[in-house]
Amino acid sequence: MTQQIRVGLLLASGYTKKEIANMTGKSFHTVNQETRILYQKTGARNLADITCNMVSLVSHIPVRSLLTEALKSA
C-alpha cells in the first residue's frame, strides 16, 4: 500500500490532515504533499471524490457508477 493510499483511506475515514500526521508520525507538510499527489493521481476534485476512489479501491465496487445510476432512477 502506498503512502498516498494510506493517507487517502484515513481522509475517507474522516480524519484531518493534522490527525493523520500525528497518527502516522509524519509532519503535517508530508501528509499535505501526499494528499496533493493523491488528488493528482486520481483526478479527484474534493474529499468526496477521494472517498469514492478509496471505497472503490478497497471493495472493488464501482461506487461512482452506482451513484450515477441511483440519480438516473430517482
C-alpha distances in whole Angstrom, upper triangle without the diagonal:
4,7,8,6,7,10,11,11,13,15,15,16,19,18,20,18,21,20,16,17,19,17,14,17,16,19,20,20,17,15,18,17,13,15,17,15,13,16,17,15,15,19,19,22,22,20,21,19,16,16,17,14,12,14,15,11,11,15,15,19,20,21,22,24,25,26,28,30,31,32,35,36,37
4,5,5,6,9,10,11,13,14,15,17,19,18,19,17,19,19,15,16,18,16,13,16,14,17,17,17,14,13,15,13,10,12,14,11,10,14,14,12,13,17,17,20,20,18,20,18,15,16,18,14,12,16,16,12,13,17,17,20,21,21,22,25,26,27,29,31,32,33,35,37,37
4,5,5,6,9,10,11,12,14,15,17,15,16,13,15,15,11,12,15,13,10,12,11,13,14,14,10,9,12,11,7,9,12,10,9,13,14,13,14,17,17,19,19,17,19,18,14,16,18,15,13,16,17,14,15,19,20,22,23,22,23,26,28,28,29,32,32,33,36,38,38
4,5,5,6,9,10,10,12,14,15,14,14,12,15,15,12,13,16,15,12,15,13,14,14,13,10,8,10,9,5,6,9,7,6,9,11,9,11,13,13,16,15,14,16,14,11,13,15,12,11,14,15,13,14,18,18,20,20,20,20,23,25,25,26,29,30,30,33,35,35
4,5,5,6,9,10,10,12,14,14,15,14,17,16,12,14,17,15,13,16,15,17,16,16,14,11,13,13,9,9,12,10,7,11,12,10,10,14,13,16,15,13,15,13,10,11,13,10,8,11,12,9,10,14,15,17,17,17,18,21,22,22,24,27,27,28,30,32,32
4,5,5,6,9,10,11,13,12,13,12,14,13,10,12,14,11,10,13,12,15,15,16,13,10,13,13,9,10,13,12,10,13,15,14,14,17,16,18,17,14,16,15,12,12,14,12,9,12,14,12,11,15,17,19,20,19,20,24,24,24,26,29,29,30,33,34,34
4,5,5,6,9,10,11,9,10,8,11,11,7,9,12,11,9,12,11,12,12,13,10,7,9,10,7,7,10,10,8,11,14,13,13,16,14,16,14,12,14,14,10,11,14,12,10,13,15,13,14,17,19,20,21,19,20,24,24,24,26,29,29,29,32,34,33
4,5,5,6,8,10,10,11,10,13,13,10,13,15,14,13,16,15,16,14,15,13,10,11,12,9,7,10,10,7,9,12,11,10,13,11,13,12,9,11,10,7,8,10,9,7,10,12,11,11,14,16,17,17,16,17,20,21,20,22,25,25,26,28,30,30
4,5,5,6,9,9,11,12,15,13,10,13,15,13,13,16,16,18,16,18,16,12,14,15,12,11,14,14,11,13,16,15,13,16,14,16,14,11,12,12,8,8,10,9,6,8,11,10,9,12,14,15,16,15,17,20,20,20,22,25,24,25,28,30,29
4,5,5,7,6,8,9,11,9,7,10,12,10,10,14,13,15,14,16,14,11,13,15,12,11,14,15,12,14,17,17,16,18,16,17,15,11,13,14,10,10,13,13,10,11,15,13,13,15,18,19,20,18,19,23,23,22,25,27,26,27,30,32,31
4,5,5,5,6,7,11,10,8,11,13,12,13,16,15,15,13,15,14,10,11,13,11,9,12,14,11,12,15,16,14,16,13,14,11,8,10,11,8,8,11,11,9,12,14,14,14,17,19,19,19,17,18,22,22,20,23,26,25,25,28,30,29
4,5,7,10,11,14,13,11,15,17,15,16,19,18,19,17,19,18,14,15,16,14,11,15,15,12,13,16,16,14,16,12,14,11,7,8,9,7,5,8,9,7,8,12,12,12,14,16,16,16,14,15,18,18,17,20,22,21,22,25,27,26
4,6,9,11,14,11,11,14,15,13,15,18,18,19,18,20,19,15,16,19,16,14,17,18,15,16,20,19,17,19,16,17,14,11,11,13,11,8,11,12,10,10,14,14,13,14,17,17,18,16,18,21,20,19,22,24,23,24,27,28,27
4,7,10,12,10,10,14,14,13,15,18,18,18,16,19,18,15,15,18,16,14,17,19,16,16,20,20,19,20,17,17,13,10,11,13,11,9,13,14,12,13,17,17,16,18,21,20,21,18,19,23,22,20,23,26,24,25,28,29,28
4,7,8,6,6,10,11,10,12,14,14,15,13,16,15,12,13,16,14,12,16,18,16,16,20,20,19,21,18,18,15,11,13,15,13,12,16,16,14,15,19,18,18,20,23,23,23,21,22,26,25,24,26,29,28,28,32,33,31
4,5,5,6,9,10,10,12,14,13,13,10,13,13,10,10,14,13,11,14,16,15,15,19,20,19,20,17,17,14,11,14,16,13,13,17,18,16,18,21,20,20,23,25,25,25,23,23,27,27,25,28,31,29,29,33,34,33
4,5,5,6,9,10,10,12,10,10,7,9,10,6,7,10,10,9,11,14,13,14,17,18,18,19,17,17,14,12,15,16,14,14,18,18,16,19,21,21,21,24,26,26,26,24,24,28,28,27,29,32,31,31,34,36,35
4,5,5,6,9,10,10,10,8,6,9,10,8,9,12,13,12,15,17,17,17,20,22,22,23,20,20,17,15,19,20,17,18,22,21,20,22,25,24,24,27,29,29,30,27,28,32,32,30,32,35,34,34,38,39,38
4,5,5,6,9,10,10,10,9,12,13,10,12,15,14,13,17,19,18,19,22,23,22,24,21,21,18,16,19,20,17,17,21,21,18,20,24,23,22,25,27,28,29,26,27,31,31,29,32,35,34,34,37,39,37
4,5,5,6,8,8,9,8,11,10,7,10,12,11,11,14,16,15,16,19,20,20,22,19,20,17,15,18,19,15,15,19,18,16,18,21,20,19,22,25,26,26,25,26,29,29,28,31,33,33,33,36,38,37
4,6,5,6,5,5,5,9,8,6,9,11,11,11,14,16,16,18,20,21,21,23,21,22,20,17,20,21,18,19,22,21,19,22,24,22,22,25,27,29,29,28,29,32,32,31,34,37,36,36,39,41,40
4,6,5,7,8,8,12,11,10,13,15,15,15,18,20,19,21,24,24,25,26,24,25,22,20,23,24,21,21,24,24,21,23,26,25,24,27,29,31,32,30,31,35,34,33,36,39,38,38,42,43,42
4,6,8,10,11,14,13,11,14,16,15,15,19,19,19,21,24,23,24,26,24,25,22,19,22,23,19,19,23,22,19,21,24,22,21,24,27,28,29,28,29,33,32,32,34,37,36,37,40,41,40
4,5,9,10,13,10,9,13,14,12,14,17,17,17,19,22,21,22,25,23,24,22,20,22,23,19,19,23,21,18,21,23,21,20,24,26,28,29,28,29,32,33,32,35,37,37,37,41,42,41
4,7,9,12,10,10,13,15,14,16,18,19,19,22,24,24,25,27,25,27,25,22,25,26,22,23,26,25,22,24,27,25,24,27,29,31,32,31,32,36,36,35,38,41,40,41,44,45,45
4,7,8,6,7,10,11,11,13,15,16,16,19,21,21,22,24,23,24,22,21,24,24,20,22,25,23,21,24,26,24,24,27,29,31,31,30,31,35,35,34,37,39,39,40,43,44,44
4,5,5,7,9,10,11,13,14,16,17,19,20,21,23,24,23,23,22,20,24,24,21,22,26,24,22,26,28,26,26,29,31,33,33,31,32,36,36,35,37,40,40,40,43,45,44
4,5,5,6,9,10,10,12,14,15,16,18,20,21,22,20,20,19,17,21,22,19,20,24,23,21,24,26,25,25,28,30,31,31,29,30,33,34,33,35,38,37,37,40,42,41
4,5,5,6,9,10,10,12,14,15,17,18,20,21,20,20,19,18,22,22,19,21,24,23,22,25,27,25,26,29,31,32,31,30,30,34,35,33,35,38,38,38,41,43,42
4,5,5,6,9,10,11,12,14,15,16,18,20,19,20,19,18,21,21,18,20,23,21,20,23,25,23,23,27,28,30,30,29,29,32,33,32,34,37,37,37,40,42,42
4,5,5,6,9,10,10,12,14,15,16,18,16,17,16,15,18,18,15,16,20,18,17,20,22,20,21,24,25,27,27,25,26,29,30,29,31,34,34,34,37,39,38
4,5,5,6,9,10,11,13,14,15,16,15,15,14,13,17,17,14,16,19,18,17,21,22,21,22,25,26,27,27,25,25,29,30,28,30,33,33,33,36,38,37
4,5,5,6,9,10,11,12,14,15,15,15,15,15,19,17,15,18,20,18,18,21,23,21,22,26,26,28,27,26,25,29,30,29,30,34,34,34,36,39,38
4,5,5,6,9,10,10,12,14,13,15,15,14,17,16,13,15,18,15,15,18,19,17,19,22,23,24,24,23,23,26,28,27,28,32,32,32,35,37,37
4,5,5,6,9,10,11,12,10,12,11,10,13,12,10,12,15,13,13,16,18,16,18,21,22,23,22,21,20,24,25,24,26,29,29,29,32,34,33
4,5,5,6,9,10,10,10,11,11,12,15,13,11,15,16,15,15,19,19,18,20,23,23,24,23,22,21,25,26,25,26,29,30,29,32,34,34
4,5,5,6,9,10,10,12,13,14,16,14,12,15,17,14,14,18,18,17,19,22,22,23,22,22,21,24,26,25,26,29,30,30,32,35,35
4,5,5,6,8,8,11,11,11,13,11,8,11,13,10,11,14,15,13,15,18,18,20,19,18,17,21,23,22,23,26,27,27,29,32,32
4,6,5,6,5,7,8,9,11,9,7,11,12,10,12,15,15,15,17,20,19,20,18,17,16,20,22,20,21,24,25,25,27,30,30
4,6,5,7,9,11,13,15,12,11,14,15,13,14,18,17,16,19,22,21,22,20,19,18,21,23,22,23,26,27,27,29,31,32
4,6,8,11,13,14,15,12,11,14,14,11,12,16,15,13,17,19,18,19,18,18,17,19,22,22,22,25,27,26,28,31,32
4,5,9,11,12,12,9,8,11,10,8,10,13,12,11,15,17,15,16,14,14,13,16,18,18,18,21,23,23,24,27,28
4,7,9,11,12,8,9,12,12,10,13,15,14,14,18,19,18,18,16,15,13,16,19,18,18,21,23,22,23,26,27
4,6,8,8,5,6,9,9,8,11,13,13,14,17,18,18,17,15,14,12,15,17,16,16,20,21,20,22,25,25
4,7,8,6,8,11,11,11,14,16,16,17,20,21,21,20,18,16,14,17,19,17,17,21,21,20,22,25,25
4,5,5,7,9,10,11,13,15,16,17,19,20,21,20,18,15,14,17,19,16,17,21,21,20,22,25,24
4,5,5,6,9,10,10,12,14,15,16,18,19,18,17,14,14,17,18,16,18,21,20,20,23,25,24
4,5,5,6,9,10,11,12,14,15,16,17,16,14,11,10,14,14,12,14,17,16,16,19,21,20
4,5,5,6,9,10,11,12,14,15,15,14,12,10,9,13,14,12,13,17,17,16,19,21,21
4,6,5,6,9,10,10,12,14,15,14,13,11,11,15,16,15,16,19,20,20,22,24,24
4,5,5,6,8,10,11,12,13,13,12,10,10,14,14,13,15,18,18,18,21,23,22
4,6,5,6,8,10,10,11,10,8,6,7,10,11,10,12,15,15,15,18,20,20
4,6,5,6,9,10,10,10,9,8,8,11,13,13,14,17,18,18,21,23,23
4,5,5,6,8,10,10,11,10,11,14,15,15,17,19,20,21,23,25,25
4,5,5,6,8,7,9,7,10,12,12,13,15,17,17,19,21,22,23
4,6,5,5,5,6,6,8,10,11,12,14,16,16,18,20,21,22
4,6,6,8,9,10,12,14,14,16,18,19,20,22,24,25,26
4,6,8,11,11,14,16,15,17,19,21,21,23,25,26,27
4,5,9,9,13,14,13,15,18,18,19,21,23,23,24
4,6,9,11,12,12,15,16,17,18,21,22,23,24
4,6,9,9,8,11,13,13,14,17,18,19,20
4,6,5,6,9,10,11,12,15,16,17,19
4,5,5,6,9,10,11,12,14,16,16
4,5,5,6,9,10,11,12,14,15
4,5,5,6,9,10,11,12,14
4,5,5,6,9,10,11,12
4,5,5,6,9,10,10
4,5,5,6,9,10
4,5,5,6,9
4,5,5,6
4,6,5
4,6
4
